Structure formats: structure tokens, C-alpha cells
């Protein structure tokens, strides 16, 4: 095989891989948005470019992001500044209008960060 053919095949493989990656990102329900719609229709803030992974138990959602832990926490704290702390005998968290968020957690996983929202 000539050097020119190897370059063309390599470039074709790279273009296909980029196309597949973009397909995953575009089809993901949150990657290009900054809100997540909870199970009961609540609009919950998520940092933009966060990849939706899954939802658990109708009260928690998991996302992944390549943004730094510091940047994610800054965005989340900025959003949460208008929320009021809430606590009683059975639960705790933050509320604003009809939205109740128990916790935003950012976990460093090496090259990406895991965001878990409990609401």
C-alpha cells in the first residue's frame, strides 16, 4: 500500500469516528442544553455540555462533563445562590419556587467529572 492510500484510509477512519461521536452528542438529551427536565417536569439546571448518563429512582440524575471540577462548582453555586436552605425532621435541601434540590455532587473521575443531582 502506498503512503497516499494509508493517509486517505486514516483520514476516512478519523472522519467516521468524529461523525459517530457527534451523533452521540447530538442525540443526547442534554449535551447542548443547560436544563434537564426531571421526571415530574421540573426544569433543573445543569452546566452546558454535560452528557446525560442515566436517571435513578425518579429523584436523581447523572451526567458527565469534561469541564473542570472548579468550573462546574462555580456554575452550580451561581445557580444555587437564589435557593433557600430547607430542613425538617425527614429531609433537607434547597428550594426555589416549586423546585426542590437536595444535592448537587461533582465527582472527579480523571479526564471527566461526574455530576449527580438529587432532587
C-alpha positions as CSV (number, residue, x, y, z in Angstrom):
1,X,0.0,0.0,0.0
2,X,1.3,3.4,-0.9
3,X,1.7,6.2,1.6
4,X,-1.0,8.2,-0.1
5,X,-3.6,5.3,0.3
6,X,-2.6,4.9,4.0
7,X,-3.2,8.7,4.6
8,X,-6.6,8.5,2.8
9,X,-7.7,5.5,4.8
10,X,-6.6,7.0,8.1
11,X,-8.4,10.3,7.3
12,X,-11.5,8.4,6.4
13,X,-11.5,6.4,9.7
14,X,-11.0,9.7,11.6
15,X,-13.9,11.3,9.8
16,X,-16.1,8.3,10.6
17,X,-15.1,8.3,14.2
18,X,-15.8,12.0,14.6
19,X,-19.2,11.6,12.9
20,X,-20.1,8.8,15.3
21,X,-19.0,10.9,18.3
22,X,-21.0,13.9,17.1
23,X,-24.0,11.6,16.5
24,X,-23.9,10.5,20.2
25,X,-23.6,14.1,21.4
26,X,-26.4,15.5,19.2
27,X,-28.7,12.6,20.2
28,X,-28.1,13.1,23.9
29,X,-31.0,14.9,25.5
30,X,-28.8,17.4,27.5
31,X,-25.4,17.9,25.9
32,X,-26.1,21.2,24.1
33,X,-28.6,22.5,26.8
34,X,-28.3,23.9,30.3
35,X,-31.5,22.4,31.7
36,X,-32.6,18.9,32.4
37,X,-36.3,18.1,32.6
38,X,-36.9,15.9,35.7
39,X,-39.4,13.0,35.9
40,X,-42.2,15.3,37.0
41,X,-41.5,18.1,34.5
42,X,-39.2,20.2,36.7
43,X,-36.5,22.2,34.9
44,X,-33.3,21.6,36.6
45,X,-30.1,23.5,35.8
46,X,-27.1,21.5,34.5
47,X,-23.9,23.0,33.3
48,X,-23.9,23.2,29.4
49,X,-22.0,20.4,27.6
50,X,-23.0,17.8,30.3
51,X,-23.7,14.4,28.9
52,X,-26.8,12.7,30.3
53,X,-26.0,9.2,31.6
54,X,-29.0,8.0,33.4
55,X,-31.8,8.7,35.9
56,X,-32.4,6.7,39.0
57,X,-35.4,6.2,41.3
58,X,-37.2,9.3,39.9
59,X,-35.2,11.5,42.2
60,X,-31.6,11.5,40.9
61,X,-29.9,12.1,37.5
62,X,-26.2,11.5,36.5
63,X,-24.3,13.5,33.9
64,X,-20.7,13.6,32.7
65,X,-18.6,16.6,31.8
66,X,-15.1,17.4,30.6
67,X,-15.2,20.8,32.4
68,X,-13.0,21.2,35.4
69,X,-14.4,20.5,38.9
70,X,-13.8,24.1,39.8
71,X,-15.7,25.4,36.8
72,X,-18.6,23.1,37.4
73,X,-18.9,24.0,41.1
74,X,-18.7,27.7,40.2
75,X,-21.6,27.3,37.7
76,X,-23.7,25.3,40.2
77,X,-23.0,27.7,43.1
78,X,-24.0,30.6,40.9
79,X,-27.3,28.9,40.0
80,X,-28.0,27.9,43.6
81,X,-27.4,31.3,45.1
82,X,-31.1,32.2,44.8
83,X,-32.3,29.0,46.6
84,X,-33.3,28.9,50.2
85,X,-32.0,26.2,52.6
86,X,-34.7,23.9,53.8
87,X,-34.6,21.3,56.6
88,X,-37.1,19.4,58.7
89,X,-37.1,16.1,60.6
90,X,-37.3,14.0,57.4
91,X,-35.3,15.8,54.7
92,X,-33.0,18.7,53.8
93,X,-32.1,20.6,50.7
94,X,-32.7,23.8,48.9
95,X,-35.8,25.2,47.3
96,X,-36.9,27.9,45.0
97,X,-40.5,28.3,43.9
98,X,-41.7,24.7,43.2
99,X,-38.2,23.2,42.7
100,X,-36.6,21.3,45.5
101,X,-32.9,20.1,45.1
102,X,-31.4,18.0,47.8
103,X,-27.9,17.9,46.4
104,X,-25.6,18.6,43.5
105,X,-22.4,16.5,43.7
106,X,-19.4,16.8,41.4
107,X,-17.0,13.8,41.5
108,X,-13.6,13.9,39.8
109,X,-13.2,10.8,37.6
110,X,-9.9,11.6,35.9
111,X,-10.4,13.1,32.5
112,X,-14.1,13.8,33.2
113,X,-16.3,14.8,36.1
114,X,-19.5,13.0,37.2
115,X,-22.4,15.2,38.2
116,X,-25.1,13.7,40.4
117,X,-28.2,15.8,41.0
118,X,-30.6,14.6,43.7
119,X,-34.0,16.4,43.6
